[in-house]
Amino acid sequence: MSLPKCPACYEDYARRVRREGLIEHLLSQFYVYPFRCQLCGTRFRARQPGVRYIRIDEDRREYERIPVNYDAILSVEREQSEGEVKDISLRGCSVDTRTPLSPGTILQLGLQLPGDRRGITIDAGVVRTSRPGSVGIEFIRFKHDERNRLKDLVRSLHFGNAPPLLLS
């Protein structure tokens, strides 16, 4: 079974997402399902004759997280702390950090990529989940062209030509 190409960016990196509303539930009877492009974020529907999807409640994310190991700087107001990004997508990431952060905390995140002095800066992210030693962050706002740089990183990670992972 192959996944459909995104109608906006023509990449073949889409993920099947939850159906929303009565129309999408009805369309699924005719093998038309909703997808989200993992690179440009476009949500679209595509027909997949003969394919039936099984609902998995645990997986609510619309973006696939890709395992990584990048150093990060988390900034909350005037306080900075270090962490390690453990997985990433176009929409968010998980960070191991010793700094306790509560869900709803707004922060700035700086990703430090190997061989790239500039890294990637997420101007605003919100902590969605918090566990001892780890937080899940949703990206909200980017500086300048940083979203495009993140998109390029995710593309390179998915297609196998990413910068090398940092070793701890």
PyMOL commands that set and color helices and strands:
alter all, ss='L'
color gray80, all
select helices_A, chain A and resi 21-28+146-159
alter helices_A, ss='H'
color red, helices_A
select strands_A, chain A and resi 14-16+32-37+43-47+66-76+79-88+92-97+106-113+116-131+134-142
alter strands_A, ss='S'
color yellow, strands_A
deselect
rebuild
show_as cartoon
